Amino acid sequence: MLKAGKALERKAYPEKAAPPINWGLILDGMESQMVRLRNQKKRIEAKGWVEQTDLKERFQELSRNMEGIFNGNLMVLQKNRHSGVNRSPGYL
């Protein structure tokens, strides 16, 4: 209750500020993407060498980022995220 002459008191509700993360949804999405990749393998193999090499490098970078997550090395992710590399996602 607010009383005359008293300052407002802030109350923290961290559970509202940091809602739970739905890891099942995140992992299901990643699994779905892997299925899509497997289904497009022949299409990828039919592309030219330059495009295949670019895709291979991008997947290697993704793999390194995932290894960084598994090993708790977030610096790898932060470095790659802020590297300024902007690649077109239109190859698949």
C-alpha positions as CSV (number, residue, x, y, z in Angstrom):
1,M,0.0,0.0,0.0
2,L,1.3,3.5,-0.9
3,K,1.6,5.9,2.0
4,A,1.8,9.6,1.7
5,G,5.4,10.8,1.7
6,K,6.9,7.3,1.2
7,A,8.9,6.4,-1.9
8,L,7.7,3.6,-4.2
9,E,9.3,0.3,-3.4
10,R,10.4,-1.8,-6.2
11,K,9.8,-5.5,-6.0
12,A,11.6,-8.0,-8.2
13,Y,9.9,-11.0,-9.8
14,P,12.8,-12.8,-11.5
15,E,10.5,-15.7,-12.5
16,K,8.5,-13.3,-14.7
17,A,11.6,-11.6,-16.1
18,A,13.2,-14.9,-17.1
19,P,10.5,-17.3,-18.3
20,P,11.4,-21.0,-18.8
21,I,13.1,-21.9,-22.0
22,N,11.4,-24.7,-24.0
23,W,14.4,-26.8,-24.8
24,G,12.2,-29.6,-26.3
25,L,11.0,-27.2,-28.9
26,I,14.5,-25.9,-29.7
27,L,15.9,-29.5,-30.1
28,D,12.9,-30.6,-32.1
29,G,13.5,-27.7,-34.5
30,M,17.2,-28.7,-34.9
31,E,16.3,-32.3,-35.5
32,S,13.8,-31.2,-38.1
33,Q,16.5,-29.2,-39.9
34,M,18.8,-32.2,-39.9
35,V,16.1,-34.2,-41.6
36,R,15.6,-31.5,-44.2
37,L,19.4,-31.5,-44.8
38,R,19.5,-35.3,-45.2
39,N,16.5,-35.1,-47.6
40,Q,18.3,-32.5,-49.7
41,K,21.6,-34.4,-49.9
42,K,21.3,-35.3,-53.6
43,R,20.4,-31.7,-54.5
44,I,23.5,-30.5,-52.6
45,E,25.7,-33.1,-54.3
46,A,24.4,-31.9,-57.7
47,K,25.6,-28.3,-57.1
48,G,28.9,-27.0,-58.4
49,W,32.1,-27.5,-56.5
50,V,32.2,-23.8,-55.3
51,E,28.7,-24.0,-53.8
52,Q,29.4,-27.3,-52.2
53,T,32.6,-26.0,-50.7
54,D,30.9,-23.0,-49.3
55,L,28.2,-25.2,-47.8
56,K,30.8,-27.5,-46.3
57,E,32.6,-24.6,-44.7
58,R,29.3,-23.3,-43.3
59,F,28.4,-26.6,-41.8
60,Q,31.9,-27.0,-40.3
61,E,31.4,-23.6,-38.7
62,L,28.1,-24.7,-37.3
63,S,29.7,-27.9,-36.0
64,R,32.5,-25.8,-34.2
65,N,29.8,-23.6,-32.7
66,M,27.9,-26.7,-31.4
67,E,31.1,-28.1,-30.0
68,G,31.6,-24.8,-28.2
69,I,28.2,-25.2,-26.6
70,F,28.9,-28.8,-25.6
71,N,32.3,-27.8,-24.1
72,G,30.9,-24.7,-22.4
73,N,33.1,-22.4,-24.6
74,L,30.7,-19.5,-25.4
75,M,33.7,-17.4,-26.6
76,V,33.7,-19.4,-29.9
77,L,30.0,-18.5,-30.4
78,Q,30.4,-14.8,-29.5
79,K,33.5,-14.5,-31.8
80,N,31.6,-16.0,-34.7
81,R,28.4,-14.1,-34.1
82,H,30.2,-10.8,-34.1
83,S,32.6,-11.6,-37.0
84,G,30.6,-9.6,-39.4
85,V,30.4,-12.5,-41.9
86,N,27.1,-12.3,-43.7
87,R,26.4,-15.2,-45.9
88,S,23.4,-15.7,-48.0
89,P,21.3,-18.6,-46.8
90,G,19.9,-19.3,-50.3
91,Y,22.1,-22.2,-51.3
92,L,19.8,-25.0,-50.1
